[in-house]
């Protein structure tokens, strides 16, 4: 469920909501997913009453690729990123200037926004030998997945960054990835992001990290920015929820539900406490997932997602964030727009830029909602480019 939040339809949600609920244990295995089956379908083919022997062979091949990818990711973590991965050879340049008549409101940050000329500097080519680690404010990335994803989704990005000399941590949020907690029992955002806040709490004195959040991970890193501003050098939002103070993720993504039939059809609300109680989690129907989230991604990565994704807890997406200029506003923010995104539309991404402008943003052409799958090399170049931006001494 790459972006269930983008699929929320207020009409499907009971009026009586509470983010502090007494929850019964779910009958579903904590590692199971209600919306993904055990096999992955062949890319962009319609189902037929009878599968041909070739289709069955393709299904088995994709299953095997998914299992191999999981094993490769685990070995990669053990071997400190020594395993090679295929990379995209294309390079993306941000838009050279703002759209006609595009007006950005002031950021909630205490920093003054940069001029449009500075905001849209071209992204230079970054080769491995050109990456300078020494002298950076930090060379430590912490990658935070989106709703339904897990640390596994970053396997290409982790490899590329580590090969360039960076230190990388990819976190499994509570009830995500291989984290054993039952998603339906999560009752607060603080509980959901605890694995992230623990990393920051245990960070060595005087050290900083670059936080990267995808999808609902944007809400999670915003929460962390408010708590640990002195430990975060930069925050990078990848097609992510970049909220203003007093806003919830549910409020933000509900803005686009009325214009996207695919999202409304895809959403599946789970009620572990009974239909007379608020939802406990949200999933996506398998048949819609490929077109919604992975419309530009390789088949083997879609197969990996199909056996790895889990529902997203409902309570955290209803919480309103309290963000201050002093804490959240003091952290430098960057945003990456995914241009072929069917889950979080480009207009919604641009609306976030207008309501809460970052210091700089990039447009990633040819990317679906999962750029770590569809455009890993281009995404890597942007992350490295941002890491090289010198400290703001003002």
PyMOL commands that set and color helices and strands:
alter all, ss='L'
color gray80, all
select helices_A, chain A and resi 5-7+10-12+53-78+116-119+128-130+151-163+183-185+189-192+194-201+217-227+229-231+249-259+261-266+286-293+299-306+315-318+328-330+346-355+371-374+376-387
alter helices_A, ss='H'
color red, helices_A
select strands_A, chain A and resi 140-144+167-171+209-214+232-238+267-270+281-284+312-313+332-338+360-364
alter strands_A, ss='S'
color yellow, strands_A
deselect
rebuild
show_as cartoon
